[in-house]
């Protein structure tokens, strides 16, 4: 019996790349491209309409970029995975996309067979991170969180509107638990954990895990 069909939306503002990826993917007997989008807003509409298994997402697009589109997809349609296709392995993009719920990154110059394999890995639950990108991410995390702008601070008397489940996840994050450990503790999927974390980030105005934990530990501490 063959593999179940993987339904894919491609979001990229370059028509040549969209068409090339569509042709390549449709040659695989376990994948089909069900929609093409030239910007993030169109991609979001297609996800709502088609509920694909995965979106191949460009970062820099008009109207709505891939970072914001990823965040909205993962917040509203958590069963749809997002795989970022990029020529820009900068650490800010990595942090922003992971915070928004992206399941991994692929560089656009990868061979077609590698992209096909990566799609299958993503659907099977593997976090995809090329060596170059993972090294930059590790260096960023080792350096600790950067100073946030004043607007990102959460005043001690400001309630960010956290739900009970979000508070529980924050407490587990503060204990140093990984997304996988949090998922196992709460009997939910890692994708759902990432979704909750992205919502928490949006509520408090940060996009860095260490910064978020530090900020929220202080806010959640019992007031004397």
Beta strands, then each sheet from edge to edge (+ up, - down):
strand 1: 6-11
strand 2: 31-37
strand 3: 54-58
strand 4: 81-86
strand 5: 104-107
sheet 1: 2+ 1+ 3+ 4+ 5+
end
